[in-house]
Amino acid sequence: LTRMLQNDGIQSLFVQCPTPTKGAAKQIVHDPVGLCGADDGLALWALMKLLLGAAALRFLQATVTFGALVPAGIFVPSLYMGACVGR
């Protein structure tokens, strides 16, 4: 999550996972992070650790850049952190 561009990361965090329907063909969804593929408890736990770790890392990065007195946005990193924690 931290290696991709913030716009792509935010988009993948806000996209809805398709609900499976009986007898329908499987829908193809752009899911670069694998958020929709976690089915069992172990995969969900690993995904939760990934999301919380990414949010914590972005929080540290935003804290450093906000206090460095250089122009580096605060809105998009805040949106990214909220998307990670809210997902």
VENMO-V31256 format. One record per backbone hydrogen bond with DSSP energy under -0.5 kcal/mol. NH is the residue of the N-H (numbers start at 1). CO is the residue of the C=O. If there is no record, write none. Layout:
BEGIN
<<NH & CO> <NH & CO>>
END
This chain:
BEGIN
<<9 & 5> <10 & 6> <11 & 7> <12 & 8> <13 & 9> <14 & 10> <15 & 11> <24 & 21> <29 & 27> <31 & 29> <38 & 35> <39 & 37> <44 & 40> <45 & 41> <46 & 42> <47 & 43> <48 & 44> <49 & 45> <50 & 46> <51 & 47> <52 & 48> <53 & 49> <54 & 50> <55 & 51> <56 & 52> <57 & 53> <58 & 54> <59 & 55> <60 & 56> <61 & 57> <62 & 58> <63 & 59> <64 & 60> <65 & 61> <66 & 62> <67 & 63> <68 & 64> <69 & 66> <70 & 65> <72 & 70> <78 & 74> <79 & 75> <80 & 76> <81 & 77> <82 & 78> <83 & 79> <84 & 80> <85 & 81> <86 & 82> <87 & 83>>
END
